[in-house]
């Protein structure tokens, strides 16, 4: 394993811990990962909102890097593909992406808008933007 790969793994775990702490702060009961082998998707975290709703979260982020979070188009495309595949399930819960960074221009921003318009995500929340995290209260 290269230093880059080791560093990426550490940063990914740190970001996941931040996401879990944020959800706990907003009153979510944190559950486990969920494997959906019938469609080839892994949900990073299942959580139950204070209102009793089960929500599926995917964590896409890092505390460092030149293109963290959803700024990398390959990372964004994987999240979109997972969201699209969830439509094949008979029972589906809201699917929310928690990210460290959002694409704001060019193709990444266009892809994200299209995926939201198509209903592949219930929401996309940048955990470092208070106006975004406030939307967690509505889940």
Order of alpha helices (4+ residues) and beta strands (2+ residues): alpha-beta-beta-beta-beta-beta-alpha-beta-alpha-beta-alpha
